[in-house]
Amino acid sequence: MADPHLIGGWFPKPASPRTLLNDSLAFFTSKGRYRLVFLTIAIGITSTIITAFILESRDRTLLPGPQTIYVSDWHADRTDAEIKAQQAIDMKELKAAREERRRQWQKVDNDLKKLGI
C-alpha cells in the first residue's frame, strides 16, 4: 500500500502556509545571521536572471530592427566602357576614403608618440 503522506505515490503532501512560515522562521533564527545574507544574495541573483529574461522577451526590443540596404540600379544595356568608367570612379572614391582613414590614424599615432606611448 502507498504511503499516505505521498500524493499519487510520488509527491509529498503539501505543507500548510503556517507550517512553512514557522519552519522558515525557525531556520533563520536558530543560527547565525549569515543565512540572511545568503538568502538575500540568492533572491537577488534569481530576480536579476528572471528580470533579464522578461526584458529580453518583450517584443524583441533589445534586438536590432530591420536594416535598410541601398543598392545601385543600373540599366541592363550598359556597355563595358560605361561599367569600367563607373568602376574607375568608384575606385577613386574608395582610395580617397582609405587615404583619409589612414591619415586620421596617422594623426592618432603621432599624437600618441608625442605622449611617449
N, CA, C and O atoms as a GROMACS GRO file, in nm:
protein
  468
    1MET      N    1   0.084  -0.118   0.000
    1MET     CA    2   0.000   0.000   0.000
    1MET      C    3   0.088   0.125   0.000
    1MET      O    4   0.196   0.125   0.060
    2ALA      N    5   0.043   0.229  -0.068
    2ALA     CA    6   0.121   0.353  -0.083
    2ALA      C    7   0.124   0.429   0.049
    2ALA      O    8   0.033   0.419   0.131
    3ASP      N    9   0.229   0.506   0.066
    3ASP     CA   10   0.244   0.589   0.185
    3ASP      C   11   0.136   0.697   0.183
    3ASP      O   12   0.121   0.766   0.082
    4PRO      N   13   0.061   0.715   0.292
    4PRO     CA   14  -0.047   0.815   0.292
    4PRO      C   15   0.003   0.959   0.284
    4PRO      O   16  -0.074   1.050   0.256
    5HIS      N   17   0.133   0.980   0.308
    5HIS     CA   18   0.188   1.116   0.302
    5HIS      C   19   0.228   1.155   0.160
    5HIS      O   20   0.268   1.269   0.135
    6LEU      N   21   0.219   1.061   0.068
    6LEU     CA   22   0.255   1.089  -0.070
    6LEU      C   23   0.130   1.100  -0.155
    6LEU      O   24   0.040   1.017  -0.145
    7ILE      N   25   0.126   1.203  -0.240
    7ILE     CA   26   0.012   1.221  -0.331
    7ILE      C   27   0.045   1.146  -0.458
    7ILE      O   28   0.150   1.170  -0.519
    8GLY      N   29  -0.041   1.059  -0.499
    8GLY     CA   30  -0.018   0.985  -0.621
    8GLY      C   31   0.100   0.890  -0.611
    8GLY      O   32   0.144   0.836  -0.712
    9GLY      N   33   0.153   0.870  -0.492
    9GLY     CA   34   0.263   0.779  -0.475
    9GLY      C   35   0.399   0.839  -0.502
    9GLY      O   36   0.501   0.774  -0.476
   10TRP      N   37   0.406   0.962  -0.553
   10TRP     CA   38   0.534   1.020  -0.589
   10TRP      C   39   0.567   1.149  -0.514
   10TRP      O   40   0.679   1.166  -0.466
   11PHE      N   41   0.472   1.238  -0.505
   11PHE     CA   42   0.499   1.370  -0.449
   11PHE      C   43   0.458   1.378  -0.304
   11PHE      O   44   0.356   1.320  -0.266
   12PRO      N   45   0.536   1.449  -0.220
   12PRO     CA   46   0.498   1.463  -0.079
   12PRO      C   47   0.374   1.550  -0.064
   12PRO      O   48   0.343   1.632  -0.151
   13LYS      N   49   0.304   1.531   0.045
   13LYS     CA   50   0.184   1.609   0.074
   13LYS      C   51   0.225   1.754   0.098
   13LYS      O   52   0.319   1.779   0.174
   14PRO      N   53   0.158   1.851   0.035
   14PRO     CA   54   0.197   1.992   0.054
   14PRO      C   55   0.177   2.036   0.199
   14PRO      O   56   0.081   1.995   0.265
   15ALA      N   57   0.268   2.120   0.246
   15ALA     CA   58   0.257   2.174   0.381
   15ALA      C   59   0.169   2.298   0.379
   15ALA      O   60   0.154   2.363   0.276
   16SER      N   61   0.112   2.328   0.493
   16SER     CA   62   0.029   2.448   0.503
   16SER      C   63   0.119   2.571   0.507
   16SER      O   64   0.235   2.560   0.546
   17PRO      N   65   0.068   2.687   0.467
   17PRO     CA   66   0.148   2.810   0.472
   17PRO      C   67   0.200   2.842   0.612
   17PRO      O   68   0.312   2.890   0.628
   18ARG      N   69   0.120   2.814   0.712
   18ARG     CA   70   0.162   2.841   0.850
   18ARG      C   71   0.283   2.754   0.887
   18ARG      O   72   0.378   2.801   0.950
   19THR      N   73   0.279   2.627   0.847
   19THR     CA   74   0.390   2.538   0.876
   19THR      C   75   0.516   2.584   0.804
   19THR      O   76   0.625   2.583   0.861
   20LEU      N   77   0.501   2.625   0.678
   20LEU     CA   78   0.616   2.675   0.603
   20LEU      C   79   0.675   2.801   0.667
   20LEU      O   80   0.797   2.815   0.675
   21LEU      N   81   0.591   2.892   0.710
   21LEU     CA   82   0.638   3.014   0.774
   21LEU      C   83   0.711   2.984   0.904
   21LEU      O   84   0.819   3.037   0.929
   22ASN      N   85   0.652   2.897   0.987
   22ASN     CA   86   0.716   2.862   1.115
   22ASN      C   87   0.850   2.793   1.091
   22ASN      O   88   0.948   2.820   1.161
   23ASP      N   89   0.855   2.705   0.992
   23ASP     CA   90   0.980   2.635   0.962
   23ASP      C   91   1.086   2.733   0.912
   23ASP      O   92   1.202   2.724   0.951
   24SER      N   93   1.046   2.827   0.826
   24SER     CA   94   1.141   2.927   0.775
   24SER      C   95   1.193   3.016   0.887
   24SER      O   96   1.312   3.044   0.893
   25LEU      N   97   1.104   3.061   0.975
   25LEU     CA   98   1.146   3.145   1.088
   25LEU      C   99   1.240   3.070   1.180
   25LEU      O  100   1.339   3.127   1.226
   26ALA      N  101   1.212   2.945   1.207
   26ALA     CA  102   1.300   2.865   1.292
   26ALA      C  103   1.436   2.845   1.228
   26ALA      O  104   1.539   2.848   1.296
   27PHE      N  105   1.437   2.826   1.097
   27PHE     CA  106   1.563   2.804   1.026
   27PHE      C  107   1.652   2.928   1.033
   27PHE      O  108   1.772   2.916   1.057
   28PHE      N  109   1.595   3.046   1.013
   28PHE     CA  110   1.676   3.166   1.007
   28PHE      C  111   1.707   3.227   1.144
   28PHE      O  112   1.800   3.306   1.155
   29THR      N  113   1.631   3.193   1.246
   29THR     CA  114   1.659   3.249   1.379
   29THR      C  115   1.739   3.155   1.465
   29THR      O  116   1.790   3.196   1.570
   30SER      N  117   1.753   3.029   1.426
   30SER     CA  118   1.821   2.932   1.512
   30SER      C  119   1.971   2.953   1.514
   30SER      O  120   2.032   2.938   1.619
   31LYS      N  121   2.031   2.986   1.402
   31LYS     CA  122   2.177   3.000   1.398
   31LYS      C  123   2.213   3.136   1.341
   31LYS      O  124   2.130   3.226   1.339
   32GLY      N  125   2.335   3.151   1.296
   32GLY     CA  126   2.391   3.279   1.254
   32GLY      C  127   2.307   3.358   1.154
   32GLY      O  128   2.226   3.303   1.079
   33ARG      N  129   2.329   3.488   1.157
   33ARG     CA  130   2.258   3.578   1.066
   33ARG      C  131   2.314   3.573   0.925
   33ARG      O  132   2.256   3.632   0.834
   34TYR      N  133   2.425   3.504   0.905
   34TYR     CA  134   2.483   3.496   0.772
   34TYR      C  135   2.387   3.432   0.673
   34TYR      O  136   2.397   3.455   0.552
   35ARG      N  137   2.294   3.353   0.722
   35ARG     CA  138   2.196   3.290   0.634
   35ARG      C  139   2.108   3.394   0.565
   35ARG      O  140   2.067   3.376   0.451
   36LEU      N  141   2.080   3.502   0.636
   36LEU     CA  142   2.001   3.609   0.575
   36LEU      C  143   2.077   3.675   0.460
   36LEU      O  144   2.018   3.713   0.358
   37VAL      N  145   2.208   3.688   0.477
   37VAL     CA  146   2.290   3.746   0.372
   37VAL      C  147   2.285   3.658   0.248
   37VAL      O  148   2.265   3.706   0.137
   38PHE      N  149   2.302   3.528   0.268
   38PHE     CA  150   2.300   3.436   0.154
   38PHE      C  151   2.161   3.427   0.094
   38PHE      O  152   2.148   3.410  -0.028
   39LEU      N  153   2.057   3.437   0.176
   39LEU     CA  154   1.922   3.437   0.122
   39LEU      C  155   1.900   3.560   0.034
   39LEU      O  156   1.842   3.550  -0.074
   40THR      N  157   1.947   3.674   0.081
   40THR     CA  158   1.934   3.797   0.003
   40THR      C  159   2.009   3.787  -0.129
   40THR      O  160   1.959   3.829  -0.233
   41ILE      N  161   2.130   3.732  -0.125
   41ILE     CA  162   2.208   3.716  -0.247
   41ILE      C  163   2.137   3.621  -0.344
   41ILE      O  164   2.130   3.648  -0.463
   42ALA      N  165   2.085   3.510  -0.292
   42ALA     CA  166   2.016   3.413  -0.378
   42ALA      C  167   1.891   3.474  -0.442
   42ALA      O  168   1.865   3.454  -0.560
   43ILE      N  169   1.816   3.549  -0.363
   43ILE     CA  170   1.696   3.614  -0.417
   43ILE      C  171   1.735   3.719  -0.520
   43ILE      O  172   1.669   3.733  -0.623
   44GLY      N  173   1.842   3.794  -0.494
   44GLY     CA  174   1.887   3.896  -0.587
   44GLY      C  175   1.932   3.839  -0.720
   44GLY      O  176   1.895   3.891  -0.826
   45ILE      N  177   2.011   3.733  -0.716
   45ILE     CA  178   2.059   3.671  -0.840
   45ILE      C  179   1.942   3.614  -0.919
   45ILE      O  180   1.933   3.633  -1.040
   46THR      N  181   1.852   3.544  -0.850
   46THR     CA  182   1.736   3.487  -0.917
   46THR      C  183   1.650   3.597  -0.979
   46THR      O  184   1.604   3.584  -1.092
   47SER      N  185   1.628   3.705  -0.904
   47SER     CA  186   1.547   3.816  -0.957
   47SER      C  187   1.613   3.879  -1.078
   47SER      O  188   1.544   3.915  -1.174
   48THR      N  189   1.744   3.893  -1.076
   48THR     CA  190   1.815   3.951  -1.189
   48THR      C  191   1.800   3.865  -1.314
   48THR      O  192   1.775   3.917  -1.423
   49ILE      N  193   1.814   3.735  -1.299
   49ILE     CA  194   1.802   3.645  -1.414
   49ILE      C  195   1.660   3.649  -1.470
   49ILE      O  196   1.642   3.658  -1.592
   50ILE      N  197   1.560   3.643  -1.382
   50ILE     CA  198   1.421   3.646  -1.428
   50ILE      C  199   1.391   3.780  -1.496
   50ILE      O  200   1.324   3.782  -1.600
   51THR      N  201   1.440   3.890  -1.439
   51THR     CA  202   1.418   4.022  -1.499
   51THR      C  203   1.484   4.029  -1.637
   51THR      O  204   1.426   4.085  -1.730
   52ALA      N  205   1.603   3.974  -1.650
   52ALA     CA  206   1.671   3.976  -1.781
   52ALA      C  207   1.591   3.899  -1.885
   52ALA      O  208   1.578   3.944  -1.999
   53PHE      N  209   1.536   3.784  -1.847
   53PHE     CA  210   1.454   3.707  -1.942
   53PHE      C  211   1.329   3.784  -1.980
   53PHE      O  212   1.289   3.784  -2.096
   54ILE      N  213   1.267   3.849  -1.884
   54ILE     CA  214   1.145   3.925  -1.914
   54ILE      C  215   1.176   4.042  -2.007
   54ILE      O  216   1.104   4.065  -2.104
   55LEU      N  217   1.282   4.116  -1.977
   55LEU     CA  218   1.317   4.230  -2.061
   55LEU      C  219   1.356   4.187  -2.202
   55LEU      O  220   1.322   4.255  -2.299
   56GLU      N  221   1.426   4.075  -2.213
   56GLU     CA  222   1.470   4.029  -2.345
   56GLU      C  223   1.353   3.980  -2.429
   56GLU      O  224   1.357   3.988  -2.552
   57SER      N  225   1.250   3.930  -2.364
   57SER     CA  226   1.139   3.870  -2.439
   57SER      C  227   1.034   3.972  -2.482
   57SER      O  228   0.944   3.938  -2.558
   58ARG      N  229   1.044   4.095  -2.435
   58ARG     CA  230   0.945   4.198  -2.470
   58ARG      C  231   0.957   4.238  -2.615
   58ARG      O  232   1.046   4.315  -2.650
   59ASP      N  233   0.872   4.188  -2.698
   59ASP     CA  234   0.864   4.227  -2.839
   59ASP      C  235   1.000   4.232  -2.906
   59ASP      O  236   1.017   4.300  -3.007
   60ARG      N  237   1.094   4.164  -2.851
   60ARG     CA  238   1.229   4.158  -2.906
   60ARG      C  239   1.287   4.298  -2.926
   60ARG      O  240   1.353   4.325  -3.026
   61THR      N  241   1.260   4.387  -2.830
   61THR     CA  242   1.304   4.526  -2.843
   61THR      C  243   1.454   4.540  -2.826
   61THR      O  244   1.510   4.641  -2.869
   62LEU      N  245   1.522   4.443  -2.765
   62LEU     CA  246   1.665   4.456  -2.747
   62LEU      C  247   1.743   4.411  -2.871
   62LEU      O  248   1.864   4.431  -2.880
   63LEU      N  249   1.674   4.350  -2.967
   63LEU     CA  250   1.740   4.307  -3.090
   63LEU      C  251   1.735   4.421  -3.191
   63LEU      O  252   1.643   4.502  -3.190
   64PRO      N  253   1.836   4.427  -3.278
   64PRO     CA  254   1.833   4.533  -3.378
   64PRO      C  255   1.716   4.515  -3.473
   64PRO      O  256   1.678   4.402  -3.506
   65GLY      N  257   1.659   4.624  -3.515
   65GLY     CA  258   1.544   4.621  -3.604
   65GLY      C  259   1.585   4.596  -3.748
   65GLY      O  260   1.700   4.566  -3.776
   66PRO      N  261   1.490   4.610  -3.836
   66PRO     CA  262   1.522   4.588  -3.977
   66PRO      C  263   1.620   4.693  -4.027
   66PRO      O  264   1.616   4.809  -3.986
   67GLN      N  265   1.708   4.650  -4.116
   67GLN     CA  266   1.809   4.739  -4.169
   67GLN      C  267   1.783   4.763  -4.318
   67GLN      O  268   1.743   4.673  -4.391
   68THR      N  269   1.807   4.886  -4.360
   68THR     CA  270   1.789   4.922  -4.499
   68THR      C  271   1.921   4.908  -4.571
   68THR      O  272   2.023   4.961  -4.527
   69ILE      N  273   1.919   4.836  -4.682
   69ILE     CA  274   2.040   4.819  -4.763
   69ILE      C  275   2.014   4.888  -4.897
   69ILE      O  276   1.920   4.856  -4.969
   70TYR      N  277   2.101   4.982  -4.929
   70TYR     CA  278   2.087   5.056  -5.053
   70TYR      C  279   2.173   4.990  -5.162
   70TYR      O  280   2.288   4.956  -5.138
   71VAL      N  281   2.117   4.974  -5.278
   71VAL     CA  282   2.190   4.919  -5.392
   71VAL      C  283   2.174   5.013  -5.511
   71VAL      O  284   2.077   5.089  -5.520
   72SER      N  285   2.268   5.007  -5.600
   72SER     CA  286   2.262   5.090  -5.720
   72SER      C  287   2.176   5.021  -5.825
   72SER      O  288   2.180   4.899  -5.840
   73ASP      N  289   2.100   5.099  -5.895
   73ASP     CA  290   2.015   5.046  -6.002
   73ASP      C  291   2.077   5.087  -6.135
   73ASP      O  292   2.091   5.206  -6.165
   74TRP      N  293   2.111   4.988  -6.214
   74TRP     CA  294   2.176   5.014  -6.341
   74TRP      C  295   2.089   4.963  -6.455
   74TRP      O  296   2.009   4.870  -6.439
   75HIS      N  297   2.107   5.026  -6.571
   75HIS     CA  298   2.037   4.980  -6.691
   75HIS      C  299   2.100   4.849  -6.737
   75HIS      O  300   2.221   4.830  -6.726
   76ALA      N  301   2.020   4.760  -6.788
   76ALA     CA  302   2.071   4.630  -6.833
   76ALA      C  303   2.151   4.642  -6.962
   76ALA      O  304   2.228   4.552  -6.995
   77ASP      N  305   2.135   4.751  -7.035
   77ASP     CA  306   2.203   4.764  -7.164
   77ASP      C  307   2.329   4.852  -7.155
   77ASP      O  308   2.366   4.915  -7.254
   78ARG      N  309   2.392   4.857  -7.041
   78ARG     CA  310   2.516   4.935  -7.028
   78ARG      C  311   2.627   4.870  -7.107
   78ARG      O  312   2.633   4.748  -7.119
   79THR      N  313   2.714   4.953  -7.160
   79THR     CA  314   2.828   4.899  -7.233
   79THR      C  315   2.942   4.870  -7.136
   79THR      O  316   2.942   4.918  -7.022
   80ASP      N  317   3.037   4.791  -7.182
   80ASP     CA  318   3.153   4.760  -7.098
   80ASP      C  319   3.231   4.887  -7.064
   80ASP      O  320   3.287   4.897  -6.954
   81ALA      N  321   3.237   4.981  -7.155
   81ALA     CA  322   3.309   5.106  -7.130
   81ALA      C  323   3.243   5.185  -7.017
   81ALA      O  324   3.312   5.242  -6.933
   82GLU      N  325   3.110   5.187  -7.016
   82GLU     CA  326   3.039   5.257  -6.908
   82GLU      C  327   3.064   5.189  -6.774
   82GLU      O  328   3.081   5.256  -6.672
   83ILE      N  329   3.065   5.057  -6.774
   83ILE     CA  330   3.090   4.982  -6.650
   83ILE      C  331   3.231   5.010  -6.598
   83ILE      O  332   3.250   5.036  -6.479
   84LYS      N  333   3.330   5.006  -6.689
   84LYS     CA  334   3.469   5.032  -6.648
   84LYS      C  335   3.486   5.176  -6.601
   84LYS      O  336   3.561   5.200  -6.507
   85ALA      N  337   3.419   5.272  -6.665
   85ALA     CA  338   3.427   5.411  -6.622
   85ALA      C  339   3.370   5.427  -6.482
   85ALA      O  340   3.428   5.498  -6.399
   86GLN      N  341   3.257   5.364  -6.454
   86GLN     CA  342   3.197   5.372  -6.321
   86GLN      C  343   3.286   5.304  -6.216
   86GLN      O  344   3.299   5.352  -6.104
   87GLN      N  345   3.348   5.191  -6.254
   87GLN     CA  346   3.439   5.124  -6.162
   87GLN      C  347   3.560   5.212  -6.130
   87GLN      O  348   3.607   5.212  -6.017
   88ALA      N  349   3.609   5.285  -6.230
   88ALA     CA  350   3.722   5.375  -6.207
   88ALA      C  351   3.682   5.487  -6.110
   88ALA      O  352   3.759   5.523  -6.021
   89ILE      N  353   3.562   5.541  -6.128
   89ILE     CA  354   3.513   5.647  -6.037
   89ILE      C  355   3.499   5.591  -5.896
   89ILE      O  356   3.540   5.654  -5.798
   90ASP      N  357   3.440   5.471  -5.886
   90ASP     CA  358   3.422   5.409  -5.754
   90ASP      C  359   3.556   5.379  -5.688
   90ASP      O  360   3.571   5.394  -5.566
   91MET      N  361   3.654   5.337  -5.768
   91MET     CA  362   3.786   5.305  -5.713
   91MET      C  363   3.855   5.431  -5.661
   91MET      O  364   3.920   5.426  -5.558
   92LYS      N  365   3.840   5.544  -5.732
   92LYS     CA  366   3.898   5.670  -5.685
   92LYS      C  367   3.836   5.711  -5.552
   92LYS      O  368   3.907   5.754  -5.461
   93GLU      N  369   3.704   5.696  -5.541
   93GLU     CA  370   3.637   5.730  -5.414
   93GLU      C  371   3.684   5.638  -5.302
   93GLU      O  372   3.707   5.684  -5.190
   94LEU      N  373   3.698   5.509  -5.332
   94LEU     CA  374   3.743   5.414  -5.231
   94LEU      C  375   3.885   5.445  -5.186
   94LEU      O  376   3.915   5.441  -5.067
   95LYS      N  377   3.974   5.477  -5.282
   95LYS     CA  378   4.112   5.511  -5.247
   95LYS      C  379   4.117   5.638  -5.164
   95LYS      O  380   4.195   5.648  -5.069
   96ALA      N  381   4.034   5.737  -5.198
   96ALA     CA  382   4.032   5.862  -5.122
   96ALA      C  383   3.984   5.837  -4.979
   96ALA      O  384   4.039   5.893  -4.885
   97ALA      N  385   3.883   5.753  -4.964
   97ALA     CA  386   3.832   5.722  -4.830
   97ALA      C  387   3.937   5.647  -4.749
   97ALA      O  388   3.954   5.673  -4.630
   98ARG      N  389   4.007   5.553  -4.814
   98ARG     CA  390   4.113   5.479  -4.744
   98ARG      C  391   4.228   5.571  -4.703
   98ARG      O  392   4.282   5.558  -4.594
   99GLU      N  393   4.264   5.662  -4.791
   99GLU     CA  394   4.371   5.756  -4.761
   99GLU      C  395   4.333   5.849  -4.645
   99GLU      O  396   4.414   5.877  -4.558
  100GLU      N  397   4.208   5.894  -4.646
  100GLU     CA  398   4.160   5.979  -4.535
  100GLU      C  399   4.164   5.902  -4.403
  100GLU      O  400   4.205   5.956  -4.300
  101ARG      N  401   4.121   5.779  -4.406
  101ARG     CA  402   4.123   5.698  -4.284
  101ARG      C  403   4.267   5.674  -4.238
  101ARG      O  404   4.296   5.681  -4.118
  102ARG      N  405   4.358   5.646  -4.333
  102ARG     CA  406   4.498   5.628  -4.298
  102ARG      C  407   4.557   5.755  -4.237
  102ARG      O  408   4.633   5.750  -4.141
  103ARG      N  409   4.519   5.871  -4.295
  103ARG     CA  410   4.567   5.999  -4.244
  103ARG      C  411   4.518   6.022  -4.100
  103ARG      O  412   4.594   6.072  -4.016
  104GLN      N  413   4.393   5.987  -4.073
  104GLN     CA  414   4.339   6.004  -3.939
  104GLN      C  415   4.412   5.915  -3.838
  104GLN      O  416   4.445   5.960  -3.728
  105TRP      N  417   4.438   5.790  -3.876
  105TRP     CA  418   4.511   5.701  -3.786
  105TRP      C  419   4.656   5.745  -3.768
  105TRP      O  420   4.714   5.728  -3.661
  106GLN      N  421   4.714   5.800  -3.873
  106GLN     CA  422   4.850   5.851  -3.862
  106GLN      C  423   4.855   5.967  -3.763
  106GLN      O  424   4.950   5.980  -3.686
  107LYS      N  425   4.752   6.052  -3.765
  107LYS     CA  426   4.746   6.164  -3.670
  107LYS      C  427   4.734   6.111  -3.527
  107LYS      O  428   4.801   6.162  -3.436
  108VAL      N  429   4.651   6.010  -3.507
  108VAL     CA  430   4.639   5.950  -3.374
  108VAL      C  431   4.774   5.892  -3.330
  108VAL      O  432   4.816   5.909  -3.216
  109ASP      N  433   4.842   5.823  -3.423
  109ASP     CA  434   4.972   5.765  -3.391
  109ASP      C  435   5.073   5.874  -3.355
  109ASP      O  436   5.148   5.858  -3.259
  110ASN      N  437   5.076   5.983  -3.429
  110ASN     CA  438   5.168   6.093  -3.399
  110ASN      C  439   5.137   6.154  -3.262
  110ASN      O  440   5.228   6.185  -3.187
  111ASP      N  441   5.008   6.171  -3.230
  111ASP     CA  442   4.972   6.227  -3.101
  111ASP      C  443   5.014   6.135  -2.987
  111ASP      O  444   5.057   6.182  -2.882
  112LEU      N  445   5.002   6.004  -3.008
  112LEU     CA  446   5.044   5.908  -2.904
  112LEU      C  447   5.196   5.909  -2.888
  112LEU      O  448   5.248   5.894  -2.778
  113LYS      N  449   5.267   5.925  -3.000
  113LYS     CA  450   5.413   5.932  -2.992
  113LYS      C  451   5.457   6.054  -2.913
  113LYS      O  452   5.555   6.048  -2.839
  114LYS      N  453   5.386   6.166  -2.929
  114LYS     CA  454   5.417   6.287  -2.853
  114LYS      C  455   5.401   6.265  -2.705
  114LYS      O  456   5.474   6.323  -2.625
  115LEU      N  457   5.304   6.180  -2.668
  115LEU     CA  458   5.281   6.148  -2.527
  115LEU      C  459   5.377   6.042  -2.476
  115LEU      O  460   5.381   6.015  -2.356
  116GLY      N  461   5.455   5.980  -2.566
  116GLY     CA  462   5.550   5.877  -2.524
  116GLY      C  463   5.491   5.738  -2.519
  116GLY      O  464   5.545   5.648  -2.455
  117ILE      N  465   5.380   5.722  -2.587
  117ILE     CA  466   5.316   5.589  -2.586
  117ILE      C  467   5.344   5.521  -2.717
  117ILE      O  468   5.299   5.408  -2.738
   0.00000   0.00000   0.00000
